[in-house]
Amino acid sequence: MSTAKNTTRFSAPWQALFTLLMFGFMYLPILVLAFYSFNESPYSAGWTGFTLKWYQKFFADERIIAALRTSLIVALCAVAIAAVLGTLMAVGLSRYRFPGKGIYQGVAYLPLIIPDIAIAVSTLVFLAAVAIPWSGGLIQLSVGTIVAAHVVFCISYVALVVSTRLTNIDPHLEEAALDLGATPFQAFIQVLLPELTPAIVSGCLLAFVLSLDDFLIASFTAGGGTNTLPMEIFSRIRTGVKPDINALSVILISASGFLFVIAEYFRYQSEQRRLK
């Protein structure tokens, strides 16, 4: 007993040091990036003074704003579709039995582990193959094709989060609603869906951030003249990282942190309801 206590006491400083190093490794580059986004110099070689002109330049850059608008449209459309299909997929896999369920479940979550480059190439090949029977030509790559490609992996993330929540919901609640005269659709809308709402919101926020951040899949499925925000950033940093890109990165990190707070709020509310 005393040995266990001694081990814990002597290992605590190393655990604290490891934790500090881990957080430093994770967040120090972000702090440096945020620091230099306020640097008056266009180069990151040294500090020359505080300024907000790079943030002003970002908001005045029409190309960046257009790329951000495209990314938001893609992410919102993909998440809206994935929210419906992913929730239904999770409920179907959790509540029903059918032949080949195990195989279907494995295929449904496969995009979670497949590399993005494989999804990008296979989507492009699929679009070319599907266009063959059509009036002689390829499908025009556009914002729509990016949305379709993003839906593929967004569904898996939404379904994964919702299915995790389903394991903590008593299936007898739906049976009780059916026994009391509710139809299956009413039982789903009035009993199951309110319990799943926090998980659906969390899954949608996760899928939204991943869609907004995607570069590989979007670059393979975007048409000429269609730029998402990661594509626009990549085209600019090939000649060096500019302070306006640092400012943009700080804004995106802040927005991601805000979404994380929202997701945690819904998770906390769901946990509190479950414990009551």
Secondary structure, 3 states (H helix, E strand, C coil): CHHHHHHHHHHHHHHHHHHHHHHHHHHHHHHHHHHHCCECCCCCCCCCCECCHHHHHHHHCHHHHHHHHHHHHHHHHHHHHHHHHHHHHHHHHHHCCCCCHHHHHHHHCHHHCCCHHHHHHHHHHHHHHHCCCCCCCCCCCCHHHHHHHHHHHHHHHHHHHHHHHHCCCCCHHHHHHHHCCCCHHHHHHHHHHHHHHHHHHHHHHHHHHHHHHCCHHHHHHCCCCCCCHHHHHHHHHCCCCCHHHHHHHHHHHHHHHHHHHHHHHHHHHHHHHHHC
